[in-house]
Amino acid sequence: MNRRRGSSQEIVVVLIEENSNIAQLIAHELHKEHILLHTAENLPAFDSLMRQHSRIGIIFIDVNATTRDETGREMPLWQIFSARYPHVAPMICFTGSAGSPTDTPLFTAPPETLIVAAPQDFAYLSFAARAYIAMISRNALVEDAIHGNMMPSLRSSFREFAFDTVFKLIESGAHTGLLITREGARMGLIFSENGRITHAVTGGLFGKEAFHTIFGWKNANFTFYKEITTQEHSISSELTSLLLEASRCDDEMNGLTLKLPLHGHIRKTANYMDLMLHEPVTGAEISLLNLISHYYIVQDLITHSHMSSVAALKLLQKLIDKRLVEFVQNTAIR
């Protein structure tokens, strides 16, 4: 049921997390930023919150949280949320699990899933929450569009209209508006002003990195709402340049991930310290090596490197070529 979001209500963040210790850590970071947070352990608790708070800015959900569907099967809660339409709010998946790759559901989780394994990770969640709340609070129409309370000017999918075709239509018509894309649990927002792309966001990514990520969602559904704007401006490039760069990054990513699978597991080699004495190592390579002390999944390294996916993968390949890092079998990590 669609409900008009009352402007008098505060925008809240909802955290779905069964582990009370992790929930307290995340709540501590959000409270420091004066962000109104509500927690829910399961789906009934979330639905109860929905009846009390109609304005939800963002949902953080642990990929390990499960519930039973109508047939009694145990299912990841994020999958049930991704099947709901319209989405209640943008959703960022995370996990506090440091278990082995064989006993966590990370391989079926959204690629942007954040591993909260260090203090800065929890701070990053508050950064993402602030960004979404600010965007919604400055223009209530953004919130209405996300919740499906408006009639879109165009509704289709990238299967029927290619990504570049859609944005060339926006450019040629000098349209101002918001394109909302959805692919499973993922939601992406791309704003245009007079045909120019001005801002993009998905999960915890903003600007060109978000635009490039959404470009790769070949089967995503989308809706376009005219005359919705935002004060945030993270993109200034011309559309032709944006599309060429996104296409090039997509091709590079496809080539790199054949050699460096995003769910592959890596570790420092046993003698990496000795090799560093004889191999020239850049500051960026050292920073990535330091991250490998905390994160062993390639996708997690990309997320925490604060680089583009292509740049991070190229850097990781250099570390492998220098024999400072190696791939390992899943069963070798405990």
Backbone as numpy.savetxt, mean C-alpha at the origin, in Angstrom:
# Nx Ny Nz CAx CAy CAz Cx Cy Cz
-25.23 -0.83 2.63 -26.08 0.36 2.63 -25.20 1.60 2.63
-25.44 2.51 1.73 -24.70 3.76 1.68 -25.28 4.75 2.68
-24.36 5.38 3.44 -24.79 6.38 4.40 -23.98 7.64 4.18
-24.67 8.77 4.23 -23.97 10.04 4.09 -23.10 10.27 5.31
-21.83 10.58 5.10 -20.93 10.80 6.21 -21.14 12.19 6.78
-21.57 12.26 8.02 -21.83 13.55 8.64 -20.55 14.33 8.87
-20.51 15.59 8.44 -19.31 16.38 8.57 -19.00 16.72 10.01
-20.01 16.60 10.91 -19.78 16.93 12.31 -19.00 15.84 13.03
-18.97 14.65 12.48 -18.26 13.55 13.13 -16.76 13.64 12.85
-15.97 13.22 13.84 -14.53 13.15 13.64 -14.18 11.95 12.78
-13.12 12.09 12.00 -12.64 10.98 11.19 -11.78 10.09 12.07
-12.07 8.79 12.06 -11.36 7.86 12.93 -10.52 6.88 12.11
-9.56 6.28 12.78 -8.76 5.20 12.21 -9.16 3.92 12.93
-9.31 2.84 12.19 -9.66 1.56 12.78 -8.48 0.59 12.63
-8.14 -0.04 13.72 -7.06 -1.03 13.74 -7.66 -2.40 14.05
-7.42 -3.36 13.17 -7.90 -4.73 13.40 -6.68 -5.59 13.70
-6.52 -5.96 14.95 -5.33 -6.66 15.41 -5.68 -7.50 16.64
-5.41 -8.81 16.56 -5.72 -9.71 17.67 -4.66 -9.66 18.76
-3.40 -9.37 18.37 -2.29 -9.36 19.33 -2.31 -8.03 20.10
-2.59 -8.10 21.40 -2.73 -6.88 22.20 -1.44 -6.09 22.30
-0.29 -6.77 22.28 0.99 -6.07 22.38 1.24 -5.20 21.14
1.00 -5.79 19.97 1.18 -5.03 18.72 0.15 -3.90 18.65
-1.08 -4.20 19.06 -2.12 -3.17 19.05 -1.72 -1.99 19.93
-1.12 -2.26 21.09 -0.71 -1.18 21.99 0.42 -0.34 21.38
1.35 -0.99 20.69 2.45 -0.26 20.06 1.93 0.69 18.97
1.03 0.17 18.15 0.47 1.01 17.08 -0.38 2.12 17.67
-1.19 1.79 18.68 -2.03 2.80 19.32 -1.18 3.91 19.93
-0.05 3.56 20.51 0.84 4.54 21.12 1.33 5.55 20.08
1.73 5.06 18.91 2.22 5.96 17.85 1.10 6.87 17.34
-0.09 6.31 17.15 -1.19 7.10 16.63 -1.67 8.14 17.64
-1.68 7.76 18.91 -2.11 8.70 19.94 -1.13 9.86 20.08
0.15 9.61 19.83 1.14 10.69 19.88 0.82 11.76 18.85
0.20 11.36 17.74 -0.16 12.29 16.67 -1.60 12.79 16.82
-2.22 12.49 17.97 -3.60 12.92 18.25 -4.58 12.39 17.21
-4.32 11.17 16.77 -5.22 10.51 15.82 -6.22 9.67 16.59
-7.49 9.85 16.30 -8.55 9.12 16.99 -8.59 7.67 16.49
-8.28 6.74 17.37 -8.15 5.32 16.99 -9.17 4.46 17.70
-9.72 3.51 16.96 -10.57 2.48 17.54 -10.04 1.13 17.10
-10.02 0.18 18.01 -9.50 -1.15 17.71 -10.64 -2.16 17.65
-10.43 -3.17 16.82 -11.38 -4.27 16.71 -10.60 -5.56 16.57
-11.00 -6.58 17.29 -10.29 -7.85 17.24 -10.78 -8.74 16.10
-12.00 -8.52 15.66 -12.59 -9.41 14.67 -13.63 -8.67 13.84
-14.27 -9.41 12.93 -15.24 -8.80 12.01 -16.48 -8.28 12.73
-17.10 -9.03 13.66 -18.26 -8.48 14.37 -17.94 -7.20 15.12
-16.73 -7.15 15.71 -16.34 -5.93 16.43 -16.19 -4.76 15.47
-15.67 -5.02 14.27 -15.55 -3.96 13.28 -16.92 -3.47 12.82
-17.83 -4.41 12.54 -19.16 -4.02 12.09 -19.89 -3.21 13.17
-19.62 -3.53 14.42 -20.20 -2.75 15.52 -19.65 -1.33 15.52
-18.34 -1.19 15.25 -17.74 0.13 15.16 -18.35 0.94 14.03
-18.64 0.26 12.91 -19.22 0.93 11.76 -20.57 1.56 12.10
-21.31 0.90 13.00 -22.61 1.43 13.38 -22.47 2.67 14.27
-21.32 2.77 14.94 -21.10 3.90 15.84 -20.35 5.06 15.18
-19.44 4.72 14.25 -18.59 5.74 13.62 -18.70 5.60 12.10
-19.42 6.50 11.49 -19.64 6.40 10.05 -18.48 6.98 9.25
-17.57 7.73 9.92 -16.47 8.36 9.19 -15.16 7.66 9.56
-14.75 6.74 8.70 -13.50 6.00 8.90 -12.52 6.43 7.82
-11.37 6.96 8.25 -10.40 7.48 7.30 -9.51 6.41 6.68
-9.14 5.43 7.48 -8.26 4.36 6.99 -8.37 3.17 7.93
-8.15 1.99 7.39 -8.18 0.76 8.18 -6.81 0.11 8.12
-6.26 -0.22 9.28 -5.06 -1.03 9.36 -5.49 -2.43 9.78
-5.06 -3.43 9.02 -5.51 -4.79 9.30 -4.35 -5.77 9.25
-4.25 -6.60 10.26 -3.20 -7.61 10.33 -3.55 -8.75 9.36
-2.61 -9.09 8.47 -2.90 -10.14 7.48 -3.09 -11.49 8.14
-2.65 -11.64 9.39 -2.81 -12.91 10.09 -4.19 -13.07 10.72
-4.96 -11.98 10.79 -6.29 -12.05 11.38 -7.21 -12.88 10.48
-7.96 -13.79 11.06 -8.85 -14.66 10.28 -10.26 -14.63 10.86
-11.20 -15.10 10.05 -12.57 -15.25 10.51 -13.21 -16.35 9.67
-14.39 -16.78 10.05 -15.09 -17.82 9.29 -16.12 -17.17 8.37
-16.16 -17.67 7.12 -17.15 -17.15 6.20 -18.48 -17.88 6.40
-19.44 -17.60 5.52 -20.78 -18.18 5.70 -20.79 -19.71 5.59
-19.74 -20.29 4.95 -19.67 -21.75 4.83 -18.91 -22.39 5.99
-18.38 -21.55 6.88 -17.63 -22.08 8.02 -16.14 -22.21 7.78
-15.66 -21.81 6.59 -14.23 -21.88 6.31 -13.49 -20.75 7.00
-12.28 -21.06 7.47 -11.43 -20.03 8.06 -10.75 -19.25 6.92
-10.93 -17.94 6.93 -10.39 -17.12 5.85 -9.66 -15.91 6.41
-8.61 -15.45 5.69 -7.97 -14.19 6.11 -9.00 -13.07 6.09
-9.01 -12.27 7.14 -10.00 -11.21 7.25 -9.83 -10.17 6.15
-8.57 -9.93 5.71 -8.36 -8.92 4.68 -9.02 -9.33 3.36
-9.11 -10.65 3.11 -9.76 -11.10 1.87 -11.26 -10.81 1.91
-11.86 -10.96 3.07 -13.28 -10.66 3.20 -13.52 -9.16 3.00
-12.64 -8.34 3.55 -12.77 -6.90 3.37 -12.60 -6.51 1.90
-11.66 -7.17 1.23 -11.40 -6.80 -0.17 -12.58 -7.14 -1.07
-13.42 -8.10 -0.65 -14.57 -8.49 -1.46 -15.78 -7.59 -1.22
-15.73 -6.79 -0.16 -16.84 -5.89 0.12 -16.82 -4.69 -0.83
-18.01 -4.25 -1.24 -18.08 -3.07 -2.09 -19.32 -2.27 -1.72
-19.22 -0.96 -1.59 -17.96 -0.21 -1.73 -17.05 -0.42 -0.53
-15.76 -0.19 -0.71 -14.84 -0.29 0.41 -15.20 0.78 1.43
-15.10 0.41 2.70 -15.40 1.37 3.75 -14.37 2.48 3.77
-13.12 2.12 3.51 -12.02 3.09 3.53 -10.79 2.42 2.93
-9.80 3.21 2.54 -8.53 2.61 2.12 -8.00 1.71 3.24
-7.33 0.63 2.86 -6.86 -0.36 3.82 -5.38 -0.61 3.62
-4.62 -0.58 4.72 -3.21 -0.95 4.67 -3.02 -2.21 5.49
-2.54 -3.25 4.84 -2.27 -4.52 5.53 -0.88 -4.49 6.14
-0.76 -5.11 7.29 0.54 -5.20 7.96 0.59 -6.53 8.70
1.75 -6.89 9.19 1.88 -8.03 10.08 3.00 -7.78 11.06
2.78 -8.21 12.28 3.83 -8.13 13.30 4.52 -9.47 13.46
4.15 -10.42 12.61 4.73 -11.76 12.71 6.17 -11.78 12.23
7.04 -12.36 13.03 8.42 -12.55 12.61 8.69 -14.04 12.42
7.61 -14.82 12.24 7.76 -16.25 12.07 8.39 -16.61 10.75
8.58 -17.89 10.53 9.22 -18.34 9.30 8.26 -18.18 8.13
8.79 -18.11 6.90 7.92 -17.95 5.73 6.95 -19.11 5.53
7.24 -20.25 6.14 6.36 -21.40 5.94 5.16 -21.39 6.86
5.16 -20.50 7.89 4.02 -20.53 8.80 3.29 -19.19 8.86
3.48 -18.34 7.87 2.73 -17.09 7.78 2.08 -16.99 6.41
0.96 -16.27 6.33 0.23 -16.18 5.05 0.72 -15.04 4.17
1.97 -14.62 4.34 2.44 -13.44 3.62 2.43 -13.61 2.12
2.56 -14.85 1.63 2.67 -15.04 0.19 1.35 -14.81 -0.53
0.24 -14.80 0.20 -1.04 -14.52 -0.42 -1.53 -13.12 -0.08
-0.77 -12.39 0.72 -1.18 -11.06 1.15 -0.89 -10.03 0.06
-1.52 -8.85 0.14 -1.23 -7.79 -0.82 0.27 -7.47 -0.83
0.85 -7.20 -1.99 2.29 -6.95 -2.07 2.77 -5.80 -1.20
1.89 -4.84 -0.90 2.31 -3.68 -0.11 2.27 -3.95 1.39
1.96 -5.19 1.80 1.90 -5.50 3.22 3.17 -5.06 3.94
2.97 -4.33 5.03 4.09 -3.77 5.78 4.44 -4.68 6.95
5.72 -5.02 7.08 6.19 -5.79 8.23 6.53 -4.81 9.34
5.80 -4.85 10.44 6.09 -3.94 11.55 7.05 -4.65 12.50
8.34 -4.46 12.23 9.37 -5.17 12.98 10.32 -4.22 13.68
10.15 -2.92 13.48 11.06 -1.95 14.08 10.24 -0.70 14.45
10.73 0.11 15.40 9.96 1.28 15.85 9.56 2.21 14.72
10.43 2.41 13.72 10.08 3.33 12.64 8.91 2.82 11.80
8.68 1.50 11.82 7.55 0.95 11.07 6.22 1.42 11.66
6.14 1.45 13.00 4.91 1.89 13.65 4.69 3.38 13.41
5.79 4.16 13.38 5.68 5.58 13.08 5.18 5.79 11.66
5.56 4.88 10.75 5.13 5.00 9.36 3.62 4.84 9.24
3.03 3.99 10.09 1.58 3.82 10.06 0.88 5.12 10.42
1.42 5.85 11.39 0.81 7.12 11.77 0.97 8.15 10.66
2.10 8.10 9.95 2.30 9.00 8.80 1.23 8.76 7.75
0.99 7.49 7.42 -0.03 7.16 6.41 -1.41 7.58 6.87
-1.70 7.37 8.16 -3.01 7.75 8.69 -3.22 9.26 8.58
-2.21 10.04 8.94 -2.32 11.50 8.85 -2.60 11.94 7.42
-1.90 11.31 6.47 -2.04 11.70 5.07 -3.46 11.47 4.56
-4.05 10.32 4.88 -5.40 10.02 4.42 -6.43 10.90 5.11
-6.28 11.09 6.42 -7.24 11.91 7.16 -7.23 13.34 6.64
-6.02 13.88 6.39 -5.92 15.25 5.88 -6.61 15.37 4.53
-6.41 14.39 3.66 -6.99 14.44 2.32 -8.52 14.41 2.38
-9.06 13.59 3.27 -10.51 13.47 3.39 -11.11 14.69 4.07
-10.44 15.16 5.14 -11.00 16.27 5.91 -11.04 17.57 5.11
-10.13 17.73 4.13 -10.09 18.96 3.34 -11.14 18.98 2.23
-11.63 17.81 1.85 -12.66 17.76 0.82 -13.55 16.54 1.08
-14.74 16.80 1.61 -15.66 15.72 1.97 -16.08 14.90 0.76
-15.97 15.48 -0.45 -16.37 14.74 -1.65 -15.45 13.54 -1.89
-14.19 13.64 -1.46 -13.27 12.50 -1.57 -13.81 11.34 -0.77
-14.25 11.63 0.43 -14.82 10.60 1.31 -16.08 10.00 0.71
-16.96 10.85 0.19 -18.20 10.35 -0.42 -17.92 9.45 -1.62
-16.91 9.82 -2.41 -16.56 9.01 -3.59 -16.05 7.64 -3.15
-15.17 7.61 -2.15 -14.63 6.34 -1.65 -15.74 5.44 -1.15
-16.72 6.04 -0.46 -17.80 5.25 0.13 -18.90 4.90 -0.86
-18.77 5.35 -2.10 -19.78 5.03 -3.10 -21.06 5.82 -2.96
-20.99 7.01 -2.34 -22.18 7.83 -2.14 -22.41 8.83 -3.27
-21.66 8.71 -4.36 -21.81 9.60 -5.50 -21.94 8.78 -6.77
-22.57 9.38 -7.77 -22.68 8.73 -9.07 -21.43 9.08 -9.88
-20.63 8.09 -10.29 -19.42 8.40 -11.05 -19.74 8.82 -12.48
-18.83 9.58 -13.07 -18.98 9.96 -14.48 -18.62 8.80 -15.39
-17.75 7.91 -14.89 -17.32 6.75 -15.68 -16.99 5.62 -14.74
-17.44 4.42 -15.10 -17.12 3.22 -14.31 -16.74 2.11 -15.28
-15.57 1.51 -15.10 -15.13 0.44 -15.98 -13.96 -0.29 -15.32
-13.13 -0.92 -16.14 -11.94 -1.61 -15.63 -10.81 -1.46 -16.64
-9.59 -1.68 -16.17 -8.44 -1.59 -17.06 -8.38 -2.78 -18.02
-9.24 -3.77 -17.82 -9.35 -4.85 -18.81 -10.05 -4.33 -20.06
-10.99 -3.40 -19.87 -11.76 -2.88 -21.00 -11.14 -1.60 -21.56
-10.65 -0.75 -20.69 -9.97 0.48 -21.10 -8.57 0.47 -20.51
-7.56 0.43 -21.36 -6.18 0.39 -20.87 -5.88 1.63 -20.04
-4.96 1.47 -19.09 -4.59 2.54 -18.17 -4.26 3.83 -18.93
-3.39 3.75 -19.94 -2.98 4.97 -20.65 -4.13 5.58 -21.44
-5.05 4.75 -21.95 -6.21 5.26 -22.68 -7.08 6.12 -21.77
-7.29 5.64 -20.54 -8.13 6.38 -19.59 -7.56 7.76 -19.32
-6.25 7.83 -19.09 -5.66 9.12 -18.72 -5.47 10.04 -19.93
-5.37 9.47 -21.10 -5.35 10.32 -22.30 -6.72 10.95 -22.53
-7.79 10.22 -22.18 -9.13 10.78 -22.27 -9.30 11.93 -21.27
-8.77 11.72 -20.06 -8.83 12.77 -19.04 -8.06 14.00 -19.51
-6.89 13.77 -20.11 -6.07 14.89 -20.58 -6.75 15.61 -21.74
-7.24 14.86 -22.71 -7.83 15.50 -23.91 -9.09 16.28 -23.57
-9.81 15.83 -22.52 -11.02 16.54 -22.11 -10.76 17.60 -21.06
-9.47 17.76 -20.68 -9.09 18.73 -19.64 -9.95 18.56 -18.38
-10.15 17.29 -18.00 -11.03 17.00 -16.87 -10.32 17.18 -15.53
-11.06 17.72 -14.58 -10.64 17.78 -13.18 -11.45 16.74 -12.43
-10.78 15.91 -11.63 -11.54 14.89 -10.91 -10.66 13.89 -10.21
-11.30 12.84 -9.73 -10.66 11.78 -8.96 -10.96 10.43 -9.59
-9.90 9.67 -9.89 -10.05 8.30 -10.37 -9.73 7.38 -9.20
-10.69 6.54 -8.83 -10.51 5.57 -7.76 -10.36 4.19 -8.38
-9.24 3.52 -8.10 -9.00 2.19 -8.65 -9.05 1.17 -7.52
-9.57 -0.01 -7.84 -9.66 -1.07 -6.84 -9.26 -2.39 -7.47
-8.34 -3.08 -6.80 -7.96 -4.42 -7.22 -7.81 -5.26 -5.96
-8.84 -6.06 -5.66 -8.81 -6.83 -4.43 -8.77 -5.92 -3.22
-7.78 -6.12 -2.36 -7.65 -5.31 -1.15 -7.07 -3.94 -1.43
-6.52 -3.74 -2.63 -5.85 -2.48 -2.94 -6.82 -1.41 -3.38
-6.54 -0.18 -2.97 -7.28 0.96 -3.45 -6.28 2.05 -3.83
-6.47 2.66 -4.98 -5.60 3.75 -5.41 -6.42 4.97 -5.78
-5.89 6.15 -5.45 -6.55 7.41 -5.77 -5.63 8.24 -6.65
-6.13 8.70 -7.79 -5.35 9.55 -8.69 -6.17 10.78 -9.03
-5.62 11.97 -8.74 -6.32 13.23 -8.96 -5.79 13.91 -10.22
-6.70 14.62 -10.90 -6.30 15.41 -12.07 -6.90 16.81 -11.96
-6.20 17.78 -12.52 -6.70 19.15 -12.60 -6.52 19.64 -14.03
-7.63 19.96 -14.67 -7.59 20.42 -16.07 -6.81 19.45 -16.96
-6.96 18.16 -16.70 -6.33 17.14 -17.52 -4.94 16.72 -17.07
-4.33 17.45 -16.14 -2.99 17.12 -15.66 -3.07 16.29 -14.38
-2.26 15.25 -14.28 -2.22 14.43 -13.07 -1.46 15.21 -12.00
-2.09 15.36 -10.83 -1.49 16.18 -9.77 -1.12 15.40 -8.52
-1.82 14.29 -8.26 -1.56 13.57 -7.00 -2.01 12.12 -7.15
-1.25 11.22 -6.54 -1.61 9.79 -6.54 -1.23 9.20 -5.20
-2.06 8.27 -4.73 -1.79 7.62 -3.45 -2.36 6.22 -3.48
-1.63 5.27 -2.93 -2.13 3.92 -2.69 -1.37 3.34 -1.52
-2.10 2.78 -0.57 -1.43 2.25 0.63 -0.60 3.34 1.27
0.67 3.08 1.48 1.56 4.08 2.04 2.43 4.75 1.00
2.09 4.61 -0.28 2.87 5.21 -1.37 2.19 6.46 -1.88
3.00 7.46 -2.26 2.46 8.72 -2.75 3.24 9.15 -4.00
2.61 10.01 -4.80 3.29 10.59 -5.95 3.55 9.59 -7.06
4.70 9.74 -7.72 5.03 8.90 -8.88 5.08 7.43 -8.51
5.61 7.11 -7.32 5.70 5.70 -6.92 4.31 5.07 -6.84
3.33 5.84 -6.33 1.96 5.34 -6.29 1.39 5.20 -7.70
1.64 6.20 -8.56 1.15 6.16 -9.94 1.72 4.95 -10.67
3.01 4.70 -10.53 3.65 3.56 -11.18 3.07 2.24 -10.67
2.79 2.18 -9.36 2.24 0.96 -8.78 0.85 0.67 -9.34
0.00 1.69 -9.39 -1.36 1.51 -9.91 -1.32 1.15 -11.39
-0.34 1.67 -12.12 -0.17 1.34 -13.54 -0.07 -0.18 -13.74
0.50 -0.88 -12.75 0.68 -2.33 -12.87 -0.55 -3.14 -12.55
-1.65 -2.52 -12.13 -2.87 -3.25 -11.80 -3.69 -3.49 -13.07
-3.33 -4.48 -13.81 -3.91 -4.69 -15.14 -5.39 -5.06 -15.10
-5.87 -5.59 -13.98 -7.26 -6.04 -13.91 -8.12 -5.19 -12.98
-7.60 -4.05 -12.57 -8.31 -3.22 -11.60 -9.58 -2.61 -12.17
-10.59 -2.46 -11.32 -11.78 -1.70 -11.66 -11.54 -0.24 -11.31
-12.21 0.67 -11.99 -12.03 2.07 -11.65 -13.33 2.84 -11.81
-13.42 3.94 -11.08 -14.52 4.90 -11.21 -13.92 6.29 -11.27
-14.49 7.16 -12.09 -13.99 8.54 -12.20 -15.09 9.50 -11.80
-14.73 10.41 -10.89 -15.66 11.41 -10.38 -15.17 12.80 -10.77
-15.98 13.51 -11.51 -15.59 14.85 -11.97 -15.63 15.88 -10.83
-14.76 16.89 -10.98 -14.76 18.08 -10.12 -14.43 17.80 -8.66
-13.74 16.69 -8.37 -13.23 16.44 -7.01 -11.75 16.77 -7.01
-11.35 17.64 -6.11 -9.95 18.09 -6.08 -9.33 17.80 -4.71
-8.02 18.00 -4.64 -7.30 17.87 -3.38 -6.23 18.95 -3.33
-5.87 19.34 -2.11 -4.81 20.34 -1.95 -3.43 19.72 -2.11
-3.35 18.39 -1.97 -2.07 17.71 -2.09 -1.63 17.67 -3.56
-0.39 17.99 -3.81 0.17 17.94 -5.16 1.53 17.24 -5.09
1.58 16.01 -5.55 2.82 15.23 -5.47 3.40 14.91 -6.84
2.70 15.31 -7.91 3.14 15.00 -9.28 3.07 16.28 -10.12
4.12 16.56 -10.86 4.14 17.74 -11.72 4.49 17.40 -13.17
4.83 16.15 -13.45 5.26 15.76 -14.80 4.10 15.75 -15.78
4.44 15.93 -17.05 3.46 15.80 -18.12 2.99 14.35 -18.23
1.76 14.15 -18.71 1.19 12.81 -18.79 2.04 11.88 -19.64
2.49 12.35 -20.81 3.28 11.50 -21.69 4.53 10.99 -20.97
5.19 11.88 -20.25 6.38 11.50 -19.49 6.04 10.51 -18.38
4.92 10.75 -17.70 4.49 9.85 -16.62 4.22 8.45 -17.14
3.50 8.37 -18.25 3.14 7.07 -18.82 4.36 6.33 -19.34
5.28 7.04 -19.99 6.50 6.40 -20.49 7.33 5.87 -19.33
7.45 6.67 -18.28 8.22 6.25 -17.13 7.57 5.06 -16.43
6.24 5.11 -16.31 5.52 4.00 -15.67 5.66 2.72 -16.49
5.56 2.84 -17.82 5.72 1.67 -18.69 7.13 1.09 -18.60
8.11 1.99 -18.59 9.51 1.53 -18.48 9.75 0.83 -17.14
9.22 1.43 -16.07 9.38 0.82 -14.75 8.67 -0.53 -14.68
7.51 -0.62 -15.31 6.76 -1.87 -15.31 7.54 -2.96 -16.04
8.14 -2.61 -17.20 8.94 -3.58 -17.95 10.17 -3.99 -17.15
10.82 -2.99 -16.53 12.01 -3.30 -15.73 11.66 -4.18 -14.55
10.53 -3.87 -13.90 10.10 -4.67 -12.75 9.84 -6.10 -13.16
9.16 -6.29 -14.30 8.87 -7.65 -14.76 10.17 -8.42 -15.01
11.17 -7.73 -15.61 12.45 -8.39 -15.85 13.21 -8.68 -14.57
13.22 -7.72 -13.66 13.97 -7.89 -12.41 13.35 -8.95 -11.51
12.01 -8.99 -11.45 11.36 -9.94 -10.56 11.48 -11.38 -11.05
11.83 -11.57 -12.31 12.11 -12.94 -12.77 13.35 -13.47 -12.07
14.33 -12.57 -11.85 15.56 -12.97 -11.16 15.48 -12.75 -9.66
14.69 -11.76 -9.25 14.57 -11.42 -7.83 13.09 -11.43 -7.45
12.51 -12.60 -7.22 11.08 -12.68 -6.90 10.77 -11.85 -5.65
9.64 -11.14 -5.67 9.30 -10.25 -4.56 9.10 -11.00 -3.26
8.71 -12.28 -3.35 8.54 -13.08 -2.14 9.78 -13.95 -1.86
10.86 -13.69 -2.60 12.11 -14.40 -2.35 12.72 -13.98 -1.02
13.54 -14.85 -0.47 14.15 -14.60 0.83 15.66 -14.48 0.69
16.19 -13.47 1.31 17.62 -13.20 1.18 18.25 -13.02 2.56
19.56 -13.15 2.60 20.31 -12.89 3.83 21.73 -12.49 3.44
22.42 -11.90 4.40 23.82 -11.58 4.18 24.62 -12.88 4.12
25.63 -12.90 3.29 26.49 -14.08 3.22 27.34 -14.17 4.48
27.84 -15.36 4.75 28.61 -15.58 5.99 29.87 -14.71 6.04
30.46 -14.46 4.89 31.73 -13.70 4.86 31.56 -12.31 4.27
30.35 -11.72 4.40 30.12 -10.43 3.76 31.01 -9.33 4.34
31.34 -9.43 5.63 32.20 -8.41 6.25 33.60 -8.43 5.63
34.13 -9.63 5.39 35.45 -9.75 4.77 35.42 -9.22 3.33
34.33 -9.52 2.61 34.22 -9.08 1.23 34.12 -7.56 1.14
33.48 -6.92 2.13 33.34 -5.48 2.11 34.67 -4.76 2.22
35.68 -5.44 2.77 37.00 -4.82 2.89 37.69 -4.71 1.54
37.25 -5.54 0.57 37.90 -5.57 -0.74 37.01 -5.08 -1.87
35.69 -4.98 -1.60 34.74 -4.53 -2.62 34.32 -3.09 -2.34
34.31 -2.21 -3.34 33.78 -0.86 -3.12 32.27 -0.94 -2.87
31.82 -0.35 -1.78 30.41 -0.40 -1.41 29.90 1.03 -1.21
28.80 1.37 -1.88 28.25 2.72 -1.77 27.44 2.87 -0.49
27.13 4.12 -0.16 26.31 4.38 1.01 24.93 3.77 0.89
24.34 3.82 -0.32 23.01 3.23 -0.53 23.04 1.72 -0.33
24.14 1.08 -0.77 24.26 -0.37 -0.59 24.41 -0.73 0.88
25.14 0.08 1.63 25.29 -0.16 3.07 23.94 -0.03 3.77
23.15 0.99 3.37 21.83 1.19 3.97 20.93 -0.02 3.73
20.99 -0.55 2.50 20.18 -1.73 2.19 20.66 -2.95 2.96
21.97 -3.09 3.09 22.53 -4.19 3.89 22.04 -4.10 5.34
21.99 -2.89 5.88 21.51 -2.73 7.25 20.06 -3.15 7.39
19.26 -2.89 6.37 17.86 -3.30 6.40 17.72 -4.82 6.40
18.65 -5.49 5.72 18.59 -6.95 5.64 18.79 -7.59 7.02
19.28 -6.82 7.97 19.38 -7.33 9.33 18.00 -7.50 9.97
16.99 -6.76 9.42 15.64 -6.80 10.00 14.62 -7.47 9.09
14.80 -7.38 7.78 13.80 -7.87 6.83 14.45 -8.81 5.83
13.86 -9.99 5.65 14.47 -10.97 4.76 13.65 -11.27 3.52
12.49 -10.62 3.38 11.67 -10.81 2.18 11.93 -9.63 1.24
12.14 -9.90 -0.03 12.52 -8.86 -0.99 11.51 -7.71 -0.98
10.20 -8.03 -0.98 9.20 -6.97 -1.00 9.31 -6.07 0.23
9.63 -6.67 1.39 9.77 -5.86 2.60 10.95 -4.90 2.49
12.04 -5.37 1.89 13.19 -4.49 1.69 12.82 -3.30 0.82
12.06 -3.55 -0.24 11.63 -2.47 -1.12 10.78 -1.46 -0.35
9.83 -1.98 0.44 8.93 -1.11 1.19 9.68 -0.21 2.15
10.69 -0.77 2.82 11.40 -0.03 3.86 12.61 0.75 3.34
12.94 0.57 2.08 14.12 1.25 1.54 13.85 2.71 1.20
12.54 3.06 1.06 12.14 4.41 0.65 12.71 4.76 -0.73
12.94 3.73 -1.56 13.35 3.92 -2.95 12.22 3.42 -3.84
12.34 3.70 -5.13 11.41 3.08 -6.07 11.70 1.58 -6.11
10.71 0.80 -6.50 10.88 -0.65 -6.56 12.03 -1.03 -7.48
12.11 -0.36 -8.65 13.16 -0.67 -9.62 14.53 -0.36 -9.03
14.66 0.82 -8.40 15.96 1.21 -7.83 16.40 0.24 -6.74
15.46 -0.16 -5.89 15.80 -1.08 -4.80 16.23 -2.44 -5.34
15.51 -2.94 -6.36 15.86 -4.24 -6.93 17.21 -4.20 -7.64
17.49 -3.11 -8.32 18.80 -2.98 -8.98 19.92 -2.98 -7.94
19.69 -2.29 -6.84 20.69 -2.23 -5.78 20.89 -3.60 -5.14
19.77 -4.31 -4.95 19.87 -5.65 -4.37 20.63 -6.58 -5.30
20.41 -6.45 -6.61 21.14 -7.27 -7.58 22.64 -7.00 -7.49
23.03 -5.74 -7.28 24.46 -5.41 -7.14 25.05 -6.08 -5.91
24.29 -6.12 -4.82 24.77 -6.78 -3.60 24.94 -8.28 -3.82
24.03 -8.86 -4.60 24.14 -10.29 -4.92 25.36 -10.53 -5.80
25.57 -9.66 -6.81 26.72 -9.80 -7.70 28.04 -9.69 -6.92
28.04 -8.87 -5.88 29.25 -8.70 -5.05 29.37 -9.79 -3.99
28.42 -10.72 -3.99 28.39 -11.86 -3.05 28.28 -11.41 -1.59
27.65 -10.26 -1.39 27.40 -9.79 -0.04 26.05 -10.30 0.48
25.18 -10.67 -0.47 23.83 -11.14 -0.16 23.55 -12.38 -1.00
22.74 -13.28 -0.47 22.40 -14.50 -1.20 20.94 -14.87 -0.97
20.37 -15.56 -1.94 19.03 -16.13 -1.78 19.15 -17.40 -0.96
18.10 -17.69 -0.18 18.08 -18.90 0.62 16.75 -19.62 0.42
16.74 -20.91 0.71 15.50 -21.68 0.67 14.62 -21.27 1.82
13.29 -21.29 1.60 12.37 -20.89 2.66 12.61 -21.63 3.96
12.90 -22.92 3.86 13.04 -23.74 5.06 14.32 -23.42 5.81
15.22 -22.63 5.19 16.49 -22.33 5.86 16.36 -21.18 6.84
15.23 -20.45 6.80 15.04 -19.31 7.68 14.13 -19.69 8.83
14.60 -19.46 10.01 13.80 -19.77 11.21 13.86 -18.61 12.18
